[in-house]
Amino acid sequence: MTFIDKLNRAWAAQDSLLMVGLDPDPRRFPKELEGRPDAITEFCLRIVEATAPYVCGFKPQIAYFSALGAEDQLQDICRTIRERHPDLPIVLDAKRGDIGSTAEQYAREAFERYGADAVTVNPYMGRDSVQPYIDYGERGVIILCRTSNVGGADFQDMRLANGTPLYLHVADQVARVWNTSGQCALVVGATFPEEIAQVRRRVGDMPLLVPGIGVQGGDIRATVQAGRTPAGRGMMINSSRAILYASAQEGWEQAAAKTARATRSAIRAALQG
Protein backbone atom coordinates (compact mmCIF):
# COMPACT_ATOMS: atom_id res chain seq x y z
CA MET A 1 0.00 0.00 0.00
CA THR A 2 1.31 3.45 -0.86
CA PHE A 3 1.76 6.22 1.68
CA ILE A 4 -1.05 8.29 0.15
CA ASP A 5 -3.42 5.29 0.16
CA LYS A 6 -2.59 4.57 3.79
CA LEU A 7 -3.07 8.21 4.75
CA ASN A 8 -6.42 8.41 2.96
CA ARG A 9 -7.62 5.30 4.77
CA ALA A 10 -6.47 6.65 8.12
CA TRP A 11 -8.27 9.96 7.56
CA ALA A 12 -11.47 8.09 6.80
CA ALA A 13 -11.26 5.32 9.41
CA GLN A 14 -10.13 7.57 12.27
CA ASP A 15 -12.19 10.61 11.22
CA SER A 16 -9.15 12.62 12.23
CA LEU A 17 -6.61 14.99 10.72
CA LEU A 18 -4.52 15.00 13.91
CA MET A 19 -0.99 13.63 13.89
CA VAL A 20 0.91 13.17 17.15
CA GLY A 21 4.60 13.96 17.16
CA LEU A 22 6.92 11.80 19.27
CA ASP A 23 9.55 14.16 20.70
CA PRO A 24 10.81 12.39 23.85
CA ASP A 25 12.53 14.66 26.38
CA PRO A 26 13.47 12.67 29.52
CA ARG A 27 13.65 15.90 31.55
CA ARG A 28 9.87 16.14 31.15
CA PHE A 29 8.98 12.48 31.69
CA PRO A 30 6.71 11.47 34.60
CA LYS A 31 8.51 10.45 37.77
CA GLU A 32 7.58 6.80 37.41
CA LEU A 33 9.92 6.56 34.41
CA GLU A 34 12.94 8.24 36.03
CA GLY A 35 16.10 6.15 35.83
CA ARG A 36 14.59 3.40 33.71
CA PRO A 37 16.81 2.28 30.81
CA ASP A 38 13.71 1.72 28.67
CA ALA A 39 12.13 5.06 29.61
CA ILE A 40 12.09 6.47 26.07
CA THR A 41 10.49 3.38 24.57
CA GLU A 42 8.01 3.06 27.42
CA PHE A 43 7.00 6.71 27.30
CA CYS A 44 6.51 6.80 23.54
CA LEU A 45 4.61 3.54 23.31
CA ARG A 46 2.29 4.46 26.15
CA ILE A 47 1.61 7.77 24.41
CA VAL A 48 0.92 5.86 21.19
CA GLU A 49 -1.57 3.54 22.90
CA ALA A 50 -3.29 6.42 24.69
CA THR A 51 -3.71 8.59 21.60
CA ALA A 52 -4.09 6.06 18.76
CA PRO A 53 -7.92 6.24 18.71
CA TYR A 54 -7.79 9.96 17.90
CA VAL A 55 -5.05 10.32 15.27
CA CYS A 56 -4.27 9.77 11.59
CA GLY A 57 -0.63 8.88 12.28
CA PHE A 58 2.53 9.41 14.32
CA LYS A 59 5.57 11.59 13.61
CA PRO A 60 8.73 10.63 15.52
CA GLN A 61 11.32 13.42 15.43
CA ILE A 62 14.67 11.71 14.88
CA ALA A 63 16.79 14.39 16.60
CA TYR A 64 15.17 13.68 19.97
CA PHE A 65 16.27 10.07 19.68
CA SER A 66 19.68 10.61 18.10
CA ALA A 67 20.73 13.17 20.72
CA LEU A 68 20.18 10.52 23.38
CA GLY A 69 21.81 7.69 21.43
CA ALA A 70 18.36 6.09 21.25
CA GLU A 71 18.19 5.12 17.58
CA ASP A 72 17.64 1.47 18.51
CA GLN A 73 14.73 2.50 20.72
CA LEU A 74 13.28 4.49 17.82
CA GLN A 75 13.60 1.39 15.66
CA ASP A 76 11.69 -0.62 18.27
CA ILE A 77 9.02 2.06 18.58
CA CYS A 78 8.45 2.18 14.83
CA ARG A 79 8.28 -1.60 14.62
CA THR A 80 5.76 -1.76 17.46
CA ILE A 81 3.56 0.91 15.88
CA ARG A 82 3.54 -1.07 12.63
CA GLU A 83 2.58 -4.23 14.53
CA ARG A 84 -0.11 -2.76 16.80
CA HIS A 85 -1.46 -0.01 14.52
CA PRO A 86 -0.65 -1.08 10.96
CA ASP A 87 -3.20 1.30 9.47
CA LEU A 88 -1.63 4.44 10.96
CA PRO A 89 1.20 6.03 8.93
CA ILE A 90 4.59 6.72 10.48
CA VAL A 91 6.22 9.95 9.30
CA LEU A 92 9.90 10.15 10.22
CA ASP A 93 10.63 13.82 10.82
CA ALA A 94 14.28 14.05 9.74
CA LYS A 95 14.40 17.06 7.36
CA ARG A 96 17.31 15.50 5.49
CA GLY A 97 19.00 17.33 2.60
CA ASP A 98 22.27 16.26 0.97
CA ILE A 99 23.83 15.21 -2.33
CA GLY A 100 22.37 12.19 -4.10
CA SER A 101 24.79 9.51 -2.90
CA THR A 102 24.37 10.59 0.72
CA ALA A 103 20.63 10.99 0.28
CA GLU A 104 20.51 7.35 -0.80
CA GLN A 105 21.82 6.37 2.64
CA TYR A 106 19.40 8.65 4.45
CA ALA A 107 16.56 7.14 2.42
CA ARG A 108 17.69 3.64 3.43
CA GLU A 109 17.77 4.77 7.05
CA ALA A 110 14.23 6.15 6.93
CA PHE A 111 12.53 3.46 4.88
CA GLU A 112 14.54 0.31 5.60
CA ARG A 113 15.95 0.74 9.10
CA TYR A 114 12.95 2.51 10.64
CA GLY A 115 10.29 1.32 8.21
CA ALA A 116 8.75 4.78 7.97
CA ASP A 117 5.87 5.34 5.58
CA ALA A 118 7.16 8.84 4.82
CA VAL A 119 10.06 11.14 5.65
CA THR A 120 10.50 14.91 5.74
CA VAL A 121 13.24 16.33 3.50
CA ASN A 122 14.81 19.70 2.74
CA PRO A 123 14.64 20.84 -0.93
CA TYR A 124 17.45 23.41 -0.71
CA MET A 125 19.93 21.28 -2.70
CA GLY A 126 17.51 20.58 -5.53
CA ARG A 127 15.81 17.63 -7.15
CA ASP A 128 18.77 15.24 -7.26
CA SER A 129 19.03 15.46 -3.46
CA VAL A 130 15.35 14.44 -3.15
CA GLN A 131 15.23 11.86 -5.93
CA PRO A 132 16.58 8.91 -3.86
CA TYR A 133 13.54 9.20 -1.57
CA ILE A 134 11.13 9.48 -4.51
CA ASP A 135 12.74 6.38 -6.01
CA TYR A 136 11.25 4.30 -3.19
CA GLY A 137 8.01 4.62 -5.13
CA GLU A 138 5.34 3.80 -2.57
CA ARG A 139 6.90 5.76 0.31
CA GLY A 140 6.01 9.36 1.06
CA VAL A 141 8.36 12.31 0.60
CA ILE A 142 7.27 15.37 2.58
CA ILE A 143 9.15 18.46 1.45
CA LEU A 144 9.72 21.61 3.50
CA CYS A 145 7.82 24.50 1.94
CA ARG A 146 6.78 27.22 4.44
CA THR A 147 7.96 26.25 7.90
CA SER A 148 6.36 27.32 11.17
CA ASN A 149 9.43 29.01 12.69
CA VAL A 150 9.87 32.79 12.51
CA GLY A 151 13.29 32.48 10.85
CA GLY A 152 11.78 30.57 7.96
CA ALA A 153 11.00 33.94 6.37
CA ASP A 154 14.73 34.67 5.98
CA PHE A 155 14.74 32.64 2.76
CA GLN A 156 11.26 31.26 2.17
CA ASP A 157 9.69 34.70 1.69
CA MET A 158 12.34 35.89 -0.77
CA ARG A 159 10.87 36.82 -4.15
CA LEU A 160 12.05 35.47 -7.47
CA ALA A 161 12.41 37.75 -10.50
CA ASN A 162 8.77 37.09 -11.43
CA GLY A 163 7.60 38.12 -7.93
CA THR A 164 6.82 34.60 -6.71
CA PRO A 165 7.90 33.88 -3.12
CA LEU A 166 10.43 31.07 -2.86
CA TYR A 167 8.06 28.87 -0.83
CA LEU A 168 5.45 29.02 -3.60
CA HIS A 169 8.12 28.19 -6.17
CA VAL A 170 8.94 25.11 -4.07
CA ALA A 171 5.25 24.18 -3.99
CA ASP A 172 5.01 24.55 -7.76
CA GLN A 173 8.16 22.49 -8.39
CA VAL A 174 7.01 19.67 -6.18
CA ALA A 175 3.46 19.55 -7.53
CA ARG A 176 4.33 19.92 -11.21
CA VAL A 177 7.76 18.37 -11.62
CA TRP A 178 9.03 16.31 -8.67
CA ASN A 179 5.90 14.35 -7.79
CA THR A 180 6.49 11.58 -10.32
CA SER A 181 5.62 8.87 -7.79
CA GLY A 182 2.43 10.60 -6.67
CA GLN A 183 3.61 10.27 -3.04
CA CYS A 184 4.86 13.79 -2.32
CA ALA A 185 3.49 16.16 0.32
CA LEU A 186 4.53 19.55 1.69
CA VAL A 187 5.30 21.01 5.12
CA VAL A 188 3.44 24.29 5.73
CA GLY A 189 3.30 25.73 9.24
CA ALA A 190 0.07 26.50 11.08
CA THR A 191 1.53 29.83 12.20
CA PHE A 192 1.00 31.18 8.66
CA PRO A 193 -2.60 30.37 7.60
CA GLU A 194 -2.59 32.73 4.63
CA GLU A 195 0.47 30.98 3.26
CA ILE A 196 -1.29 27.62 3.80
CA ALA A 197 -4.17 28.89 1.67
CA GLN A 198 -1.82 30.06 -1.07
CA VAL A 199 -0.04 26.70 -1.14
CA ARG A 200 -3.36 24.82 -1.21
CA ARG A 201 -4.44 26.81 -4.26
CA ARG A 202 -1.19 25.88 -6.03
CA VAL A 203 -1.07 22.15 -5.28
CA GLY A 204 -4.66 20.96 -5.37
CA ASP A 205 -5.32 17.97 -3.11
CA MET A 206 -1.67 17.24 -2.28
CA PRO A 207 -1.36 16.43 1.45
CA LEU A 208 0.07 19.05 3.77
CA LEU A 209 1.93 18.29 6.98
CA VAL A 210 1.07 21.19 9.25
CA PRO A 211 3.11 21.70 12.43
CA GLY A 212 2.68 24.65 14.75
CA ILE A 213 -0.60 24.23 16.64
CA GLY A 214 -0.49 23.87 20.42
CA VAL A 215 2.73 25.17 21.98
CA GLN A 216 3.73 27.14 18.85
CA GLY A 217 0.43 28.99 18.88
CA GLY A 218 -1.10 28.15 15.50
CA ASP A 219 -4.86 28.71 15.37
CA ILE A 220 -6.74 25.48 14.62
CA ARG A 221 -9.75 27.06 12.94
CA ALA A 222 -7.68 29.32 10.71
CA THR A 223 -5.37 26.43 9.84
CA VAL A 224 -8.20 24.09 8.90
CA GLN A 225 -10.09 26.66 6.87
CA ALA A 226 -6.92 27.55 4.96
CA GLY A 227 -5.65 24.05 4.24
CA ARG A 228 -8.58 21.66 3.95
CA THR A 229 -9.45 20.07 0.64
CA PRO A 230 -13.03 20.17 -0.70
CA ALA A 231 -13.48 16.70 0.80
CA GLY A 232 -12.51 18.01 4.24
CA ARG A 233 -9.17 16.20 4.34
CA GLY A 234 -5.71 16.85 2.93
CA MET A 235 -3.93 17.75 6.19
CA MET A 236 -1.77 16.07 8.82
CA ILE A 237 -2.10 18.63 11.62
CA ASN A 238 0.70 17.83 14.03
CA SER A 239 0.77 18.41 17.76
CA SER A 240 3.68 17.18 19.86
CA ARG A 241 4.54 18.80 23.20
CA ALA A 242 1.02 19.92 24.07
CA ILE A 243 -0.11 16.29 24.00
CA LEU A 244 3.06 14.50 25.15
CA TYR A 245 3.49 16.66 28.23
CA ALA A 246 -0.11 17.44 29.06
CA SER A 247 0.79 16.13 32.54
CA ALA A 248 3.79 14.63 34.32
CA GLN A 249 1.71 13.47 37.26
CA GLU A 250 -0.11 10.21 37.87
CA GLY A 251 -2.57 9.70 35.05
CA TRP A 252 -0.30 11.34 32.47
CA GLU A 253 -1.41 8.91 29.76
CA GLN A 254 -5.05 9.82 30.33
CA ALA A 255 -4.10 13.52 30.18
CA ALA A 256 -2.39 12.96 26.82
CA ALA A 257 -5.43 11.08 25.53
CA LYS A 258 -7.76 13.84 26.75
CA THR A 259 -5.70 16.51 25.00
CA ALA A 260 -5.52 14.50 21.78
CA ARG A 261 -9.27 13.90 21.86
CA ALA A 262 -9.96 17.60 22.48
CA THR A 263 -7.62 18.61 19.66
CA ARG A 264 -9.32 16.21 17.27
CA SER A 265 -12.69 17.62 18.32
CA ALA A 266 -11.48 21.18 17.70
CA ILE A 267 -10.30 20.19 14.23
CA ARG A 268 -13.66 18.51 13.51
CA ALA A 269 -15.50 21.63 14.65
CA ALA A 270 -13.33 23.80 12.40
CA LEU A 271 -14.15 21.56 9.44
CA GLN A 272 -17.86 22.11 10.06
CA GLY A 273 -17.55 25.86 10.65
C-alpha positions as CSV (number, residue, x, y, z in Angstrom):
1,M,0.0,0.0,0.0
2,T,1.3,3.5,-0.9
3,F,1.8,6.2,1.7
4,I,-1.0,8.3,0.2
5,D,-3.4,5.3,0.2
6,K,-2.6,4.6,3.8
7,L,-3.1,8.2,4.7
8,N,-6.4,8.4,3.0
9,R,-7.6,5.3,4.8
10,A,-6.5,6.7,8.1
11,W,-8.3,10.0,7.6
12,A,-11.5,8.1,6.8
13,A,-11.3,5.3,9.4
14,Q,-10.1,7.6,12.3
15,D,-12.2,10.6,11.2
16,S,-9.1,12.6,12.2
17,L,-6.6,15.0,10.7
18,L,-4.5,15.0,13.9
19,M,-1.0,13.6,13.9
20,V,0.9,13.2,17.1
21,G,4.6,14.0,17.2
22,L,6.9,11.8,19.3
23,D,9.6,14.2,20.7
24,P,10.8,12.4,23.8
25,D,12.5,14.7,26.4
26,P,13.5,12.7,29.5
27,R,13.6,15.9,31.5
28,R,9.9,16.1,31.2
29,F,9.0,12.5,31.7
30,P,6.7,11.5,34.6
31,K,8.5,10.4,37.8
32,E,7.6,6.8,37.4
33,L,9.9,6.6,34.4
34,E,12.9,8.2,36.0
35,G,16.1,6.1,35.8
36,R,14.6,3.4,33.7
37,P,16.8,2.3,30.8
38,D,13.7,1.7,28.7
39,A,12.1,5.1,29.6
40,I,12.1,6.5,26.1
41,T,10.5,3.4,24.6
42,E,8.0,3.1,27.4
43,F,7.0,6.7,27.3
44,C,6.5,6.8,23.5
45,L,4.6,3.5,23.3
46,R,2.3,4.5,26.1
47,I,1.6,7.8,24.4
48,V,0.9,5.9,21.2
49,E,-1.6,3.5,22.9
50,A,-3.3,6.4,24.7
51,T,-3.7,8.6,21.6
52,A,-4.1,6.1,18.8
53,P,-7.9,6.2,18.7
54,Y,-7.8,10.0,17.9
55,V,-5.1,10.3,15.3
56,C,-4.3,9.8,11.6
57,G,-0.6,8.9,12.3
58,F,2.5,9.4,14.3
59,K,5.6,11.6,13.6
60,P,8.7,10.6,15.5
61,Q,11.3,13.4,15.4
62,I,14.7,11.7,14.9
63,A,16.8,14.4,16.6
64,Y,15.2,13.7,20.0
65,F,16.3,10.1,19.7
66,S,19.7,10.6,18.1
67,A,20.7,13.2,20.7
68,L,20.2,10.5,23.4
69,G,21.8,7.7,21.4
70,A,18.4,6.1,21.3
71,E,18.2,5.1,17.6
72,D,17.6,1.5,18.5
73,Q,14.7,2.5,20.7
74,L,13.3,4.5,17.8
75,Q,13.6,1.4,15.7
76,D,11.7,-0.6,18.3
77,I,9.0,2.1,18.6
78,C,8.4,2.2,14.8
79,R,8.3,-1.6,14.6
80,T,5.8,-1.8,17.5
81,I,3.6,0.9,15.9
82,R,3.5,-1.1,12.6
83,E,2.6,-4.2,14.5
84,R,-0.1,-2.8,16.8
85,H,-1.5,0.0,14.5
86,P,-0.6,-1.1,11.0
87,D,-3.2,1.3,9.5
88,L,-1.6,4.4,11.0
89,P,1.2,6.0,8.9
90,I,4.6,6.7,10.5
91,V,6.2,10.0,9.3
92,L,9.9,10.1,10.2
93,D,10.6,13.8,10.8
94,A,14.3,14.0,9.7
95,K,14.4,17.1,7.4
96,R,17.3,15.5,5.5
97,G,19.0,17.3,2.6
98,D,22.3,16.3,1.0
99,I,23.8,15.2,-2.3
100,G,22.4,12.2,-4.1
101,S,24.8,9.5,-2.9
102,T,24.4,10.6,0.7
103,A,20.6,11.0,0.3
104,E,20.5,7.4,-0.8
105,Q,21.8,6.4,2.6
106,Y,19.4,8.7,4.5
107,A,16.6,7.1,2.4
108,R,17.7,3.6,3.4
109,E,17.8,4.8,7.0
110,A,14.2,6.2,6.9
111,F,12.5,3.5,4.9
112,E,14.5,0.3,5.6
113,R,16.0,0.7,9.1
114,Y,13.0,2.5,10.6
115,G,10.3,1.3,8.2
116,A,8.7,4.8,8.0
117,D,5.9,5.3,5.6
118,A,7.2,8.8,4.8
119,V,10.1,11.1,5.6
120,T,10.5,14.9,5.7
121,V,13.2,16.3,3.5
122,N,14.8,19.7,2.7
123,P,14.6,20.8,-0.9
124,Y,17.5,23.4,-0.7
125,M,19.9,21.3,-2.7
126,G,17.5,20.6,-5.5
127,R,15.8,17.6,-7.2
128,D,18.8,15.2,-7.3
129,S,19.0,15.5,-3.5
130,V,15.4,14.4,-3.1
131,Q,15.2,11.9,-5.9
132,P,16.6,8.9,-3.9
133,Y,13.5,9.2,-1.6
134,I,11.1,9.5,-4.5
135,D,12.7,6.4,-6.0
136,Y,11.2,4.3,-3.2
137,G,8.0,4.6,-5.1
138,E,5.3,3.8,-2.6
139,R,6.9,5.8,0.3
140,G,6.0,9.4,1.1
141,V,8.4,12.3,0.6
142,I,7.3,15.4,2.6
143,I,9.1,18.5,1.5
144,L,9.7,21.6,3.5
145,C,7.8,24.5,1.9
146,R,6.8,27.2,4.4
147,T,8.0,26.2,7.9
148,S,6.4,27.3,11.2
149,N,9.4,29.0,12.7
150,V,9.9,32.8,12.5
151,G,13.3,32.5,10.8
152,G,11.8,30.6,8.0
153,A,11.0,33.9,6.4
154,D,14.7,34.7,6.0
155,F,14.7,32.6,2.8
156,Q,11.3,31.3,2.2
157,D,9.7,34.7,1.7
158,M,12.3,35.9,-0.8
159,R,10.9,36.8,-4.1
160,L,12.0,35.5,-7.5
161,A,12.4,37.7,-10.5
162,N,8.8,37.1,-11.4
163,G,7.6,38.1,-7.9
164,T,6.8,34.6,-6.7
165,P,7.9,33.9,-3.1
166,L,10.4,31.1,-2.9
167,Y,8.1,28.9,-0.8
168,L,5.4,29.0,-3.6
169,H,8.1,28.2,-6.2
170,V,8.9,25.1,-4.1
171,A,5.2,24.2,-4.0
172,D,5.0,24.6,-7.8
173,Q,8.2,22.5,-8.4
174,V,7.0,19.7,-6.2
175,A,3.5,19.6,-7.5
176,R,4.3,19.9,-11.2
177,V,7.8,18.4,-11.6
178,W,9.0,16.3,-8.7
179,N,5.9,14.4,-7.8
180,T,6.5,11.6,-10.3
181,S,5.6,8.9,-7.8
182,G,2.4,10.6,-6.7
183,Q,3.6,10.3,-3.0
184,C,4.9,13.8,-2.3
185,A,3.5,16.2,0.3
186,L,4.5,19.6,1.7
187,V,5.3,21.0,5.1
188,V,3.4,24.3,5.7
189,G,3.3,25.7,9.2
190,A,0.1,26.5,11.1
191,T,1.5,29.8,12.2
192,F,1.0,31.2,8.7
193,P,-2.6,30.4,7.6
194,E,-2.6,32.7,4.6
195,E,0.5,31.0,3.3
196,I,-1.3,27.6,3.8
197,A,-4.2,28.9,1.7
198,Q,-1.8,30.1,-1.1
199,V,0.0,26.7,-1.1
200,R,-3.4,24.8,-1.2
201,R,-4.4,26.8,-4.3
202,R,-1.2,25.9,-6.0
203,V,-1.1,22.2,-5.3
204,G,-4.7,21.0,-5.4
205,D,-5.3,18.0,-3.1
206,M,-1.7,17.2,-2.3
207,P,-1.4,16.4,1.4
208,L,0.1,19.1,3.8
209,L,1.9,18.3,7.0
210,V,1.1,21.2,9.2
211,P,3.1,21.7,12.4
212,G,2.7,24.6,14.7
213,I,-0.6,24.2,16.6
214,G,-0.5,23.9,20.4
215,V,2.7,25.2,22.0
216,Q,3.7,27.1,18.8
217,G,0.4,29.0,18.9
218,G,-1.1,28.1,15.5
219,D,-4.9,28.7,15.4
220,I,-6.7,25.5,14.6
221,R,-9.8,27.1,12.9
222,A,-7.7,29.3,10.7
223,T,-5.4,26.4,9.8
224,V,-8.2,24.1,8.9
225,Q,-10.1,26.7,6.9
226,A,-6.9,27.5,5.0
227,G,-5.7,24.0,4.2
228,R,-8.6,21.7,4.0
229,T,-9.4,20.1,0.6
230,P,-13.0,20.2,-0.7
231,A,-13.5,16.7,0.8
232,G,-12.5,18.0,4.2
233,R,-9.2,16.2,4.3
234,G,-5.7,16.9,2.9
235,M,-3.9,17.7,6.2
236,M,-1.8,16.1,8.8
237,I,-2.1,18.6,11.6
238,N,0.7,17.8,14.0
239,S,0.8,18.4,17.8
240,S,3.7,17.2,19.9
241,R,4.5,18.8,23.2
242,A,1.0,19.9,24.1
243,I,-0.1,16.3,24.0
244,L,3.1,14.5,25.2
245,Y,3.5,16.7,28.2
246,A,-0.1,17.4,29.1
247,S,0.8,16.1,32.5
248,A,3.8,14.6,34.3
249,Q,1.7,13.5,37.3
250,E,-0.1,10.2,37.9
251,G,-2.6,9.7,35.0
252,W,-0.3,11.3,32.5
253,E,-1.4,8.9,29.8
254,Q,-5.0,9.8,30.3
255,A,-4.1,13.5,30.2
256,A,-2.4,13.0,26.8
257,A,-5.4,11.1,25.5
258,K,-7.8,13.8,26.7
259,T,-5.7,16.5,25.0
260,A,-5.5,14.5,21.8
261,R,-9.3,13.9,21.9
262,A,-10.0,17.6,22.5
263,T,-7.6,18.6,19.7
264,R,-9.3,16.2,17.3
265,S,-12.7,17.6,18.3
266,A,-11.5,21.2,17.7
267,I,-10.3,20.2,14.2
268,R,-13.7,18.5,13.5
269,A,-15.5,21.6,14.7
270,A,-13.3,23.8,12.4
271,L,-14.2,21.6,9.4
272,Q,-17.9,22.1,10.1
273,G,-17.6,25.9,10.6
